[in-house]
Amino acid sequence: MSMLARLKHWRDEGTISPEQYTHLASLSRGDPFSLFLELNILLYAGVLAFVAGLGWTVSTWSRQLGDVLVVSVLSLLLVACFWYCFSRALAWSPAETPAPNAIFDYALYLGSLVWCVELAYLENRLRLLSGQWDLYLLATAILFFFLAYRFDNRFVLSLALSSLAGWFGLTISHWPSNQDAAYRLYALVYCLLVGAGGALLQRWRVKKHFFGTYLNIVANVLFWAVLSGVFEPEGSGVWLLALLIACGGALAWGLKRREFAFVAYAAVYGYVGVSSILIREVRDSASILSYFVITAVAMLVMLVRIARRFGRSA
């Protein structure tokens, strides 16, 4: 029996979906297929790796190179990226706008990251604002929001939302030692404002396709904030209830909209929160290890089965 015949047999039996049959049959016949998503991710990762190397070089060799040379190179790179974007950009539209060419989005992303590197260098070396990083974060968030909406780039929008979160006080590196009410309050206010802002912009039809980015950022910040309450020894029951409500909302949204990411959020964050409660009083290492091995495998199998139902489009 040929491979195509086997695939057809599996499709008729219901083992694979019609969409999976179409995809696998095209692979079996040797038809060309798109690698756009994979290449896009790799190129963005390459830009990020380049900027990380640039930041390491600046921090390691700045004394030998001198402030003037470092600032000049960073400024030249920044101006070149933004000049390219503004000179090549299409007219602004509230609807989704395609990039004018293949490298446009990567140049914009590179310029945005270089801005962060140069800003950090100037503050560390020159202390322009005496360490008031909240002002830098606010200015950076405003700039990135403008760039994201002007050039229709969701990666830059993610940078804007992250900078705004930093301005609100959501410094993730501080959370392990400062899981207190202040951080949770910052997180909840941030989620409320950002979620409402994203919903209003979608309602006004201003870059409606950005709404998914808003939701993903808000969902993760909200889950982290609620989890920080679950991890507290006192009052964890209330936060566990809030976590279960949030997981139910994320699960309902993901199933209704067929967005697997929200189903995964509900499963993973819910698993972490419930597990922290269940094993809080357990002192036997073997029992804890057995629990995580069994439940983690079950969770992984469940997510894989759900992901198969959602298909590649999820």
Secondary structure, 3 states (H helix, E strand, C coil): CCHHHHHHHHHHHCCCCHHHHHHHHHHHHCCCCCCHHHHHHHHHHHHHHHHHHHHHHHHHHHHHHCHHHHHHHHHHHHHHHHHHHHHHCCCCCCCCCCCCCCCHHHHHHHHHHHHHHHHHHHHHHHCCCCCCHHHHHHHHHHHHHHHHHHHCCHHHHHHHHHHHHHHHCCCHHHHHHCCCHHHHHHHHHHHHHHHHHHHHHHHCCCCHHHHHHHHHHHHHHHHHHHHHHHCCCCCHHHHHHHHHHHHHHHHHHHHHHCCHHHHHHHHHHHHHHHHHHHCCCCCCHHHHHHHHHHHHHHHHHHHHHHHHHHCCCC
